[in-house]
Amino acid sequence: MDKKESLLRQKAEAEKEAAQYENQVKILLNKQRDAERHAWNHRLIVHGAIVEGVFASMDGESLKAFLIALSRLPGAWETAQTAQNAGDGE
């Protein structure tokens, strides 16, 4: 019976260790999500500040209509991509 008890103890320890690793994974995933959320919020704040600085005199609906109209101009997508690529190099 000693062998059986020893194996049962080892099994219990292994299960406990596995649960601890699962909790560590959950903690790390939560930290990753928090970092992604922080980066997202930071981008929103930075981009919002830029838009506010350039278009401060426009109300929200006017700004939205302007940006939609601007996005529909020929070459708008290509220009945005070029600006994005130039910004990535910084």
Backbone as CSV, one residue per row, in Angstrom:
resi,resn,N_x,N_y,N_z,CA_x,CA_y,CA_z,C_x,C_y,C_z
1,MET,0.804,-1.201,0.000,0.000,0.000,0.000,0.850,1.268,0.000
2,ASP,2.072,1.187,0.474,2.931,2.362,0.494,3.159,2.902,-0.911
3,LYS,3.332,1.986,-1.849,3.556,2.389,-3.237,2.326,3.119,-3.771
4,LYS,1.151,2.584,-3.451,-0.092,3.194,-3.923,-0.275,4.572,-3.302
5,GLU,-0.043,4.701,-2.023,-0.165,5.993,-1.338,0.830,7.001,-1.907
6,SER,2.031,6.537,-2.181,3.059,7.402,-2.756,2.617,7.916,-4.130
7,LEU,2.071,7.015,-4.925,1.603,7.422,-6.248,0.434,8.398,-6.150
8,LEU,-0.461,8.157,-5.209,-1.595,9.074,-5.023,-1.118,10.459,-4.588
9,ARG,-0.109,10.498,-3.712,0.457,11.779,-3.280,1.104,12.500,-4.469
10,GLN,1.851,11.750,-5.263,2.499,12.342,-6.435,1.465,12.885,-7.417
11,LYS,0.382,12.128,-7.569,-0.693,12.570,-8.461,-1.308,13.869,-7.947
12,ALA,-1.587,13.925,-6.654,-2.177,15.127,-6.063,-1.244,16.324,-6.225
13,GLU,0.057,16.109,-6.013,1.034,17.189,-6.172,1.099,17.657,-7.624
14,ALA,1.064,16.707,-8.554,1.106,17.044,-9.975,-0.145,17.824,-10.377
15,GLU,-1.311,17.418,-9.857,-2.553,18.137,-10.157,-2.511,19.548,-9.592
16,LYS,-1.948,19.686,-8.384,-1.830,21.006,-7.771,-0.895,21.894,-8.600
17,GLU,0.219,21.316,-9.047,1.179,22.061,-9.856,0.551,22.460,-11.197
18,ALA,-0.214,21.556,-11.792,-0.886,21.853,-13.059,-1.875,23.006,-12.880
19,ALA,-2.607,23.001,-11.773,-3.562,24.083,-11.500,-2.822,25.410,-11.324
20,GLN,-1.666,25.375,-10.674,-0.881,26.594,-10.494,-0.420,27.140,-11.845
21,TYR,0.027,26.246,-12.741,0.447,26.684,-14.072,-0.723,27.258,-14.865
22,GLU,-1.891,26.641,-14.736,-3.076,27.166,-15.414,-3.403,28.571,-14.911
23,ASN,-3.272,28.786,-13.611,-3.518,30.116,-13.057,-2.479,31.117,-13.545
24,GLN,-1.228,30.684,-13.675,-0.184,31.569,-14.194,-0.496,31.973,-15.629
25,VAL,-0.986,31.037,-16.426,-1.364,31.342,-17.809,-2.492,32.364,-17.822
26,LYS,-3.489,32.184,-16.977,-4.605,33.135,-16.900,-4.106,34.521,-16.518
27,ILE,-3.214,34.590,-15.562,-2.667,35.870,-15.116,-1.916,36.547,-16.257
28,LEU,-1.093,35.783,-16.961,-0.325,36.351,-18.079,-1.240,36.813,-19.210
29,LEU,-2.291,36.061,-19.500,-3.245,36.478,-20.532,-3.951,37.770,-20.135
30,ASN,-4.302,37.894,-18.857,-4.924,39.121,-18.375,-3.971,40.305,-18.499
31,LYS,-2.704,40.088,-18.176,-1.714,41.157,-18.318,-1.561,41.567,-19.774
32,GLN,-1.575,40.586,-20.675,-1.462,40.877,-22.094,-2.667,41.689,-22.572
33,ARG,-3.868,41.292,-22.168,-5.076,42.038,-22.543,-5.035,43.459,-21.986
34,ASP,-4.567,43.609,-20.756,-4.455,44.945,-20.166,-3.474,45.809,-20.952
35,ALA,-2.351,45.229,-21.368,-1.358,45.990,-22.150,-1.945,46.393,-23.504
36,GLU,-2.676,45.478,-24.145,-3.307,45.801,-25.424,-4.366,46.887,-25.249
37,ARG,-5.145,46.813,-24.190,-6.171,47.820,-23.926,-5.521,49.179,-23.658
38,HIS,-4.418,49.173,-22.918,-3.701,50.412,-22.632,-3.183,51.033,-23.933
39,ALA,-2.605,50.212,-24.810,-2.091,50.713,-26.090,-3.225,51.277,-26.945
40,TRP,-4.362,50.591,-26.953,-5.534,51.051,-27.702,-6.003,52.405,-27.171
41,ASN,-6.146,52.515,-25.861,-6.583,53.777,-25.260,-5.598,54.899,-25.555
42,HIS,-4.316,54.590,-25.498,-3.296,55.597,-25.769,-3.425,56.100,-27.214
43,ARG,-3.601,55.168,-28.162,-3.774,55.569,-29.570,-4.999,56.455,-29.736
44,LEU,-6.101,56.075,-29.096,-7.315,56.886,-29.203,-7.087,58.299,-28.675
45,ILE,-6.408,58.408,-27.561,-6.145,59.720,-26.973,-5.240,60.548,-27.878
46,VAL,-4.167,59.936,-28.375,-3.229,60.656,-29.238,-3.921,61.098,-30.522
47,HIS,-4.621,60.166,-31.167,-5.299,60.514,-32.421,-6.399,61.544,-32.184
48,GLY,-7.117,61.393,-31.096,-8.157,62.368,-30.770,-7.588,63.759,-30.538
49,ALA,-6.440,63.823,-29.895,-5.799,65.123,-29.646,-5.364,65.760,-30.961
50,ILE,-4.864,64.959,-31.879,-4.459,65.495,-33.188,-5.672,66.040,-33.928
51,VAL,-6.730,65.242,-33.985,-7.951,65.678,-34.674,-8.507,66.933,-34.004
52,GLU,-8.526,66.961,-32.701,-9.027,68.122,-31.967,-8.200,69.364,-32.289
53,GLY,-6.890,69.192,-32.362,-6.025,70.326,-32.661,-6.241,70.880,-34.057
54,VAL,-6.499,70.006,-35.016,-6.663,70.448,-36.401,-8.083,70.943,-36.666
55,PHE,-9.057,70.281,-36.096,-10.458,70.587,-36.403,-11.232,71.095,-35.182
56,ALA,-10.611,71.868,-34.351,-11.236,72.304,-33.095,-12.526,73.075,-33.319
57,SER,-12.635,73.792,-34.432,-13.821,74.627,-34.644,-15.024,73.831,-35.164
58,MET,-14.841,72.561,-35.536,-15.948,71.756,-36.069,-16.633,70.974,-34.964
59,ASP,-17.954,70.835,-35.097,-18.642,69.944,-34.169,-18.486,68.506,-34.663
60,GLY,-18.895,67.556,-33.857,-18.667,66.149,-34.153,-19.281,65.685,-35.459
61,GLU,-20.516,66.062,-35.727,-21.191,65.623,-36.954,-20.549,66.234,-38.191
62,SER,-20.161,67.507,-38.111,-19.499,68.156,-39.245,-18.156,67.494,-39.527
63,LEU,-17.415,67.200,-38.475,-16.120,66.544,-38.633,-16.293,65.160,-39.253
64,LYS,-17.291,64.435,-38.777,-17.553,63.095,-39.323,-17.887,63.187,-40.806
65,ALA,-18.767,64.096,-41.185,-19.149,64.257,-42.591,-17.934,64.652,-43.431
66,PHE,-17.096,65.540,-42.911,-15.899,65.961,-43.631,-14.948,64.795,-43.856
67,LEU,-14.703,64.014,-42.818,-13.776,62.891,-42.936,-14.306,61.812,-43.879
68,ILE,-15.599,61.579,-43.847,-16.188,60.610,-44.782,-16.023,61.099,-46.213
69,ALA,-16.337,62.377,-46.455,-16.177,62.941,-47.799,-14.712,62.885,-48.232
70,LEU,-13.820,63.198,-47.318,-12.389,63.162,-47.617,-11.938,61.753,-47.971
71,SER,-12.451,60.763,-47.255,-12.045,59.374,-47.504,-12.525,58.863,-48.853
72,ARG,-13.526,59.509,-49.425,-14.084,59.064,-50.710,-13.412,59.729,-51.912
73,LEU,-12.502,60.656,-51.673,-11.804,61.307,-52.777,-10.873,60.311,-53.464
74,PRO,-10.697,60.459,-54.777,-9.768,59.564,-55.483,-8.360,59.679,-54.891
75,GLY,-7.739,58.552,-54.653,-6.380,58.537,-54.127,-6.290,58.678,-52.618
76,ALA,-7.431,58.801,-51.935,-7.399,58.998,-50.481,-6.784,57.795,-49.776
77,TRP,-7.160,56.604,-50.196,-6.654,55.385,-49.550,-5.150,55.260,-49.733
78,GLU,-4.686,55.517,-50.950,-3.256,55.420,-51.230,-2.472,56.456,-50.429
79,THR,-3.006,57.659,-50.321,-2.349,58.714,-49.550,-2.285,58.341,-48.073
80,ALA,-3.363,57.778,-47.556,-3.378,57.341,-46.156,-2.356,56.238,-45.929
81,GLN,-2.250,55.292,-46.871,-1.269,54.215,-46.752,0.153,54.759,-46.791
82,THR,0.406,55.719,-47.673,1.727,56.335,-47.762,2.070,57.037,-46.452
83,ALA,1.115,57.768,-45.897,1.348,58.444,-44.613,1.599,57.437,-43.502
84,GLN,0.846,56.344,-43.518,1.044,55.288,-42.507,2.428,54.704,-42.615
85,ASN,2.868,54.396,-43.826,4.188,53.811,-44.024,5.292,54.776,-43.642
86,ALA,5.098,56.058,-43.921,6.095,57.051,-43.519,6.163,57.165,-42.009
87,GLY,5.024,57.068,-41.334,4.996,57.125,-39.869,5.587,55.901,-39.223
88,ASP,5.492,54.756,-39.892,6.065,53.515,-39.352,7.581,53.564,-39.312
89,GLY,8.176,54.360,-40.169,9.632,54.443,-40.231,10.239,55.271,-39.121
90,GLU,9.430,55.977,-38.373,9.957,56.847,-37.299,10.388,56.079,-36.101
